[in-house]
Amino acid sequence: QLQLVESGGGLVQPGGSLRLSCALSGFSLDYYVVGWVRQAPGKEREGISCISQSDKTTYYADHVKGRFTVARDIDSKTVYLQMNGLNPEDTGLYYCAAKLTLTSAGAWCVSALSEFERWGQGTQVTVSS
């Protein structure tokens, strides 16, 4: 059974950077789309970015384009989210989630969060001076 474990969160000043990691285990990575989702205090979860393991396509929500980069390392079975230019609005609990599919990454994986079948426990990111 696929398991996901996030790490890399923390406290960072506005304008700073963090790299989140999502370690996957229990299944081949070749057939998954992995997404990053965050939940700000008092708000609903929102999709941030996603990457298809099968065709390497990626997708980003508009408000993180140009600041965040999603990547994967097949050998270590890890998906990363590099976050640059962080601002207080980026504060929240960041989850990685996975769906077994050969579908390319696209708008669906930041808008249809119910499609994801497995979720990690989340890692907290706080952007504050």
C-alpha positions as protocol buffer text, in pm:
chain_id: "A"
residue {
  index: 1
  type: GLN
  ca { x: 0 y: 0 z: 0 }
}
residue {
  index: 2
  type: LEU
  ca { x: 134 y: 340 z: -99 }
}
residue {
  index: 3
  type: GLN
  ca { x: 245 y: 561 z: 187 }
}
residue {
  index: 4
  type: LEU
  ca { x: 353 y: 925 z: 170 }
}
residue {
  index: 5
  type: VAL
  ca { x: 560 y: 1115 z: 426 }
}
residue {
  index: 6
  type: GLU
  ca { x: 622 y: 1489 z: 398 }
}
residue {
  index: 7
  type: SER
  ca { x: 915 y: 1677 z: 548 }
}
residue {
  index: 8
  type: GLY
  ca { x: 1098 y: 2005 z: 513 }
}
residue {
  index: 9
  type: GLY
  ca { x: 851 y: 2249 z: 657 }
}
residue {
  index: 10
  type: GLY
  ca { x: 947 y: 2519 z: 902 }
}
residue {
  index: 11
  type: LEU
  ca { x: 953 y: 2887 z: 980 }
}
residue {
  index: 12
  type: VAL
  ca { x: 1091 y: 3117 z: 712 }
}
residue {
  index: 13
  type: GLN
  ca { x: 1099 y: 3493 z: 663 }
}
residue {
  index: 14
  type: PRO
  ca { x: 912 y: 3659 z: 379 }
}
residue {
  index: 15
  type: GLY
  ca { x: 1110 y: 3630 z: 60 }
}
residue {
  index: 16
  type: GLY
  ca { x: 1278 y: 3313 z: 179 }
}
residue {
  index: 17
  type: SER
  ca { x: 1282 y: 2960 z: 41 }
}
residue {
  index: 18
  type: LEU
  ca { x: 1201 y: 2609 z: 154 }
}
residue {
  index: 19
  type: ARG
  ca { x: 1215 y: 2272 z: -11 }
}
residue {
  index: 20
  type: LEU
  ca { x: 952 y: 2021 z: 86 }
}
residue {
  index: 21
  type: SER
  ca { x: 999 y: 1649 z: 33 }
}
residue {
  index: 22
  type: CYS
  ca { x: 743 y: 1376 z: -12 }
}
residue {
  index: 23
  type: ALA
  ca { x: 885 y: 1028 z: 35 }
}
residue {
  index: 24
  type: LEU
  ca { x: 677 y: 754 z: -123 }
}
residue {
  index: 25
  type: SER
  ca { x: 691 y: 386 z: -39 }
}
residue {
  index: 26
  type: GLY
  ca { x: 496 y: 71 z: -97 }
}
residue {
  index: 27
  type: PHE
  ca { x: 437 y: 88 z: -471 }
}
residue {
  index: 28
  type: SER
  ca { x: 599 y: 168 z: -802 }
}
residue {
  index: 29
  type: LEU
  ca { x: 610 y: 538 z: -874 }
}
residue {
  index: 30
  type: ASP
  ca { x: 561 y: 491 z: -1246 }
}
residue {
  index: 31
  type: TYR
  ca { x: 183 y: 505 z: -1234 }
}
residue {
  index: 32
  type: TYR
  ca { x: 106 y: 794 z: -1003 }
}
residue {
  index: 33
  type: VAL
  ca { x: 31 y: 1160 z: -1019 }
}
residue {
  index: 34
  type: VAL
  ca { x: 159 y: 1326 z: -703 }
}
residue {
  index: 35
  type: GLY
  ca { x: 17 y: 1658 z: -594 }
}
residue {
  index: 36
  type: TRP
  ca { x: 99 y: 1920 z: -335 }
}
residue {
  index: 37
  type: VAL
  ca { x: -194 y: 2065 z: -146 }
}
residue {
  index: 38
  type: ARG
  ca { x: -194 y: 2323 z: 129 }
}
residue {
  index: 39
  type: GLN
  ca { x: -443 y: 2425 z: 392 }
}
residue {
  index: 40
  type: ALA
  ca { x: -417 y: 2769 z: 546 }
}
residue {
  index: 41
  type: PRO
  ca { x: -563 y: 2831 z: 890 }
}
residue {
  index: 42
  type: GLY
  ca { x: -940 y: 2854 z: 869 }
}
residue {
  index: 43
  type: LYS
  ca { x: -947 y: 2781 z: 497 }
}
residue {
  index: 44
  type: GLU
  ca { x: -1017 y: 2484 z: 274 }
}
residue {
  index: 45
  type: ARG
  ca { x: -744 y: 2280 z: 114 }
}
residue {
  index: 46
  type: GLU
  ca { x: -614 y: 2418 z: -214 }
}
residue {
  index: 47
  type: GLY
  ca { x: -411 y: 2247 z: -484 }
}
residue {
  index: 48
  type: ILE
  ca { x: -66 y: 2393 z: -543 }
}
residue {
  index: 49
  type: SER
  ca { x: 113 y: 2177 z: -794 }
}
residue {
  index: 50
  type: CYS
  ca { x: 137 y: 1824 z: -928 }
}
residue {
  index: 51
  type: ILE
  ca { x: 362 y: 1600 z: -1131 }
}
residue {
  index: 52
  type: SER
  ca { x: 290 y: 1291 z: -1335 }
}
residue {
  index: 53
  type: GLN
  ca { x: 530 y: 1007 z: -1278 }
}
residue {
  index: 54
  type: SER
  ca { x: 447 y: 847 z: -1613 }
}
residue {
  index: 55
  type: ASP
  ca { x: 512 y: 1140 z: -1849 }
}
residue {
  index: 56
  type: LYS
  ca { x: 682 y: 1393 z: -1620 }
}
residue {
  index: 57
  type: THR
  ca { x: 426 y: 1662 z: -1693 }
}
residue {
  index: 58
  type: THR
  ca { x: 373 y: 1925 z: -1426 }
}
residue {
  index: 59
  type: TYR
  ca { x: 106 y: 2176 z: -1340 }
}
residue {
  index: 60
  type: TYR
  ca { x: 94 y: 2478 z: -1110 }
}
residue {
  index: 61
  type: ALA
  ca { x: -179 y: 2689 z: -960 }
}
residue {
  index: 62
  type: ASP
  ca { x: -160 y: 3045 z: -1094 }
}
residue {
  index: 63
  type: HIS
  ca { x: -57 y: 3200 z: -764 }
}
residue {
  index: 64
  type: VAL
  ca { x: 258 y: 2988 z: -734 }
}
residue {
  index: 65
  type: LYS
  ca { x: 374 y: 2987 z: -1097 }
}
residue {
  index: 66
  type: GLY
  ca { x: 726 y: 3117 z: -1126 }
}
residue {
  index: 67
  type: ARG
  ca { x: 789 y: 3074 z: -753 }
}
residue {
  index: 68
  type: PHE
  ca { x: 738 y: 2703 z: -689 }
}
residue {
  index: 69
  type: THR
  ca { x: 891 y: 2409 z: -874 }
}
residue {
  index: 70
  type: VAL
  ca { x: 786 y: 2046 z: -843 }
}
residue {
  index: 71
  type: ALA
  ca { x: 1031 y: 1770 z: -928 }
}
residue {
  index: 72
  type: ARG
  ca { x: 1081 y: 1401 z: -870 }
}
residue {
  index: 73
  type: ASP
  ca { x: 1367 y: 1166 z: -801 }
}
residue {
  index: 74
  type: ILE
  ca { x: 1274 y: 817 z: -915 }
}
residue {
  index: 75
  type: ASP
  ca { x: 1572 y: 651 z: -750 }
}
residue {
  index: 76
  type: SER
  ca { x: 1486 y: 782 z: -404 }
}
residue {
  index: 77
  type: LYS
  ca { x: 1108 y: 772 z: -466 }
}
residue {
  index: 78
  type: THR
  ca { x: 1079 y: 1132 z: -357 }
}
residue {
  index: 79
  type: VAL
  ca { x: 883 y: 1425 z: -494 }
}
residue {
  index: 80
  type: TYR
  ca { x: 1004 y: 1772 z: -407 }
}
residue {
  index: 81
  type: LEU
  ca { x: 843 y: 2114 z: -394 }
}
residue {
  index: 82
  type: GLN
  ca { x: 1094 y: 2397 z: -413 }
}
residue {
  index: 83
  type: MET
  ca { x: 932 y: 2714 z: -286 }
}
residue {
  index: 84
  type: ASN
  ca { x: 1096 y: 3050 z: -348 }
}
residue {
  index: 85
  type: GLY
  ca { x: 979 y: 3402 z: -281 }
}
residue {
  index: 86
  type: LEU
  ca { x: 759 y: 3291 z: 4 }
}
residue {
  index: 87
  type: ASN
  ca { x: 508 y: 3533 z: 150 }
}
residue {
  index: 88
  type: PRO
  ca { x: 280 y: 3515 z: 455 }
}
residue {
  index: 89
  type: GLU
  ca { x: -10 y: 3398 z: 235 }
}
residue {
  index: 90
  type: ASP
  ca { x: 188 y: 3079 z: 170 }
}
residue {
  index: 91
  type: THR
  ca { x: 157 y: 2980 z: 536 }
}
residue {
  index: 92
  type: GLY
  ca { x: -23 y: 2655 z: 591 }
}
residue {
  index: 93
  type: LEU
  ca { x: -8 y: 2281 z: 632 }
}
residue {
  index: 94
  type: TYR
  ca { x: 133 y: 2128 z: 316 }
}
residue {
  index: 95
  type: TYR
  ca { x: 29 y: 1780 z: 211 }
}
residue {
  index: 96
  type: CYS
  ca { x: 142 y: 1555 z: -67 }
}
residue {
  index: 97
  type: ALA
  ca { x: -116 y: 1324 z: -219 }
}
residue {
  index: 98
  type: ALA
  ca { x: -118 y: 1058 z: -488 }
}
residue {
  index: 99
  type: LYS
  ca { x: -352 y: 912 z: -744 }
}
residue {
  index: 100
  type: LEU
  ca { x: -291 y: 591 z: -936 }
}
residue {
  index: 101
  type: THR
  ca { x: -325 y: 703 z: -1297 }
}
residue {
  index: 102
  type: LEU
  ca { x: -140 y: 739 z: -1627 }
}
residue {
  index: 103
  type: THR
  ca { x: -312 y: 1072 z: -1690 }
}
residue {
  index: 104
  type: SER
  ca { x: -89 y: 1372 z: -1744 }
}
residue {
  index: 105
  type: ALA
  ca { x: -70 y: 1643 z: -1482 }
}
residue {
  index: 106
  type: GLY
  ca { x: -314 y: 1923 z: -1550 }
}
residue {
  index: 107
  type: ALA
  ca { x: -570 y: 2155 z: -1402 }
}
residue {
  index: 108
  type: TRP
  ca { x: -758 y: 1859 z: -1260 }
}
residue {
  index: 109
  type: CYS
  ca { x: -490 y: 1782 z: -1006 }
}
residue {
  index: 110
  type: VAL
  ca { x: -508 y: 2122 z: -841 }
}
residue {
  index: 111
  type: SER
  ca { x: -885 y: 2155 z: -858 }
}
residue {
  index: 112
  type: ALA
  ca { x: -1027 y: 1805 z: -808 }
}
residue {
  index: 113
  type: LEU
  ca { x: -855 y: 1715 z: -484 }
}
residue {
  index: 114
  type: SER
  ca { x: -1104 y: 1436 z: -416 }
}
residue {
  index: 115
  type: GLU
  ca { x: -934 y: 1244 z: -698 }
}
residue {
  index: 116
  type: PHE
  ca { x: -632 y: 1178 z: -479 }
}
residue {
  index: 117
  type: GLU
  ca { x: -644 y: 839 z: -311 }
}
residue {
  index: 118
  type: ARG
  ca { x: -355 y: 858 z: -65 }
}
residue {
  index: 119
  type: TRP
  ca { x: -244 y: 1147 z: 153 }
}
residue {
  index: 120
  type: GLY
  ca { x: 50 y: 1220 z: 377 }
}
residue {
  index: 121
  type: GLN
  ca { x: 21 y: 1367 z: 724 }
}
residue {
  index: 122
  type: GLY
  ca { x: 136 y: 1715 z: 625 }
}
residue {
  index: 123
  type: THR
  ca { x: 424 y: 1944 z: 710 }
}
residue {
  index: 124
  type: GLN
  ca { x: 377 y: 2295 z: 847 }
}
residue {
  index: 125
  type: VAL
  ca { x: 512 y: 2598 z: 663 }
}
residue {
  index: 126
  type: THR
  ca { x: 504 y: 2933 z: 839 }
}
residue {
  index: 127
  type: VAL
  ca { x: 614 y: 3250 z: 663 }
}
residue {
  index: 128
  type: SER
  ca { x: 660 y: 3532 z: 909 }
}
residue {
  index: 129
  type: SER
  ca { x: 905 y: 3800 z: 1009 }
}
